[in-house]
Structure formats: C-alpha cells, structure tokens
Amino acid sequence: MADERTRHFRRLGRLRRSARRWSVLAGGLTGTAAVLTPYAGLGLPDAAWAGAAGSAVALAAWRWIDLRAFAARPVPPALDPAEVAARSRARLVAAVERLPVGPGVLAEARRFRSRFALRGTSAAESWARLDRAALALAGIAPRLTGLAEPAVSEAAAADRSLRDLADRTAGVERALRLAPAEARPRLAEAHRALRDQLVDGVTAYEGLVAAAAGYVAEDAQPEVVADPAAARLMEATDLLHGVAAALAELRTVGEPLRTPTR
C-alpha cells in the first residue's frame, strides 16, 4: 500500500490527465460543431453536435477546477526510510501469514532470529530448553481443557517473561565484556543472579509441561463403564445358548416311553 505522499501525486496526475483529455475532446467537438453548423444550416444533427460540444466544455472546466483545488492542498511530508522499511516488512509479513504454511514459517523465522541473537551467551542453552518445552506444550495445548485450561494462559505469560529474561541476561553479559575493571564485579553479580533466575524459571516451565503431558495422558485413558444394554444382551445370549443345548440333548435321548393303555 502506497503512502500518503505517493497517493497524493498519483491522484494529482490522474486529475491532470483527465482535464487534458476533456479539454481535447471539448476542443474537437466545438470545432466540429463550428464547421458543420453553417455548412448545411441549422438542424437536429447540429443541435446534437452543439450539445455534445457544450457538455465537453463544461466537463473540461470542472476537471480543471478540481485539479486546481487539489493542487492547492499541501503535499504530505515524505516518510522516514525506517518507517518505510517497517511498513514494507509489515506488508510482507501479512502476505506470508495469508499462506497455508505462513504462520509456521514466520514462527520458525522468529525463533531462529532470537536464537541467533543469543548465540555465544550463557542464556542460549536456557533459551533452547525453553523453546523445546514451548513447542511440546503447543502440541498438547488444545487438549488442556476443563480444570487445566488456566494453565495454558499461565504458561504463555511465563514464556514471554522468560524470553524477556533471557534477552536481559544476554544483554548484561555482553555489557560485562566491555565494562571497565572497576564495574565488572557488580555486573558479574547481576549477571549471575539473572542467569540463576533464568535457569530456575526454565526448569519450572519444563515441570509445567511435564505435568500437562501427564494430565493429557491420564485424560486420554477411557473409563470402563458397564453398559446396561450390553449386559442384558449378554444375558439373553447365554440364555439362548442354554436353551439350544437343552433341545439338542432332548433329540439325542429319543422318544420317551409311553405307558400302556387298556
């Protein structure tokens, strides 16, 4: 999408071209009417030529008026190159997100950029552990419903906090390398506290992911519930088997002995 300055000049150019076109058309129709009207006297065709010429002249005049009014407006200021780059990047990201695989590609690109920014620092390992745990949690998050649903929002907040803590830890570590000798002990102590806090937080996050996986595993086990209808069908089946067996035994015995009649 063009900026305000570009749109201003584009509209100014369209108005100028439109005014020129209508001016040429008005001149041509006016000249044609001026030649044809006295050629064969006034008639219905001459009225059409005169009407068309008058309409074209009026439209050309209105186009020039619009052009002058718009040209009198102040030109929007030029954008800063950084802002132009940011807008171009936002348009590119929006275009990629509309693709079927766009969100996954962007997420992987952001993870790679963050991992590259922490390369060579003590926070890189903790960040990698956090990233693996976050990916594992994202895979089972849709199944965390009911009582476990608040854990998803808590995990998202903890993820953002820990990533910010990793960036701060890496920033202090880089500053520690450039700090003068008298300031290094204080920075080293601050860096140590941040690093320990980061490690403890990532460990707790991994524990949360493990607990969530256990919840999903337990929730996935089906409960064995006796179905009354199935139980009655089994009883009826056993009854029919018994009746069939009894009938078979009666056939093997043969006809029963009859008592003699007088």
Secondary structure, 3 states (H helix, E strand, C coil): CCCHHHHHHHHHHHHHHHHHHHHHHHHHHHHHHHHHHHHHCCCHHHHHHHHHHHHHHHHHHHHHHHHHHHHCCCCCCCCCHHHHHHHHHHHHHHHHHCCCCHHHHHHHHHHHHHHHHCCCCCHHHHHHHHHHHHHHHHHHHHHCCHHHHHHHHHHHHHHHHHHHHHHHHHHHHHHHHHCCHHHHHHHHHHHHHHHHHHHHHHHHHHHHHHHHHHHHHHHHCCCCCCCHHHHHHHHHHHHHHHHHHHHHHHHHHCCCCCCCCC
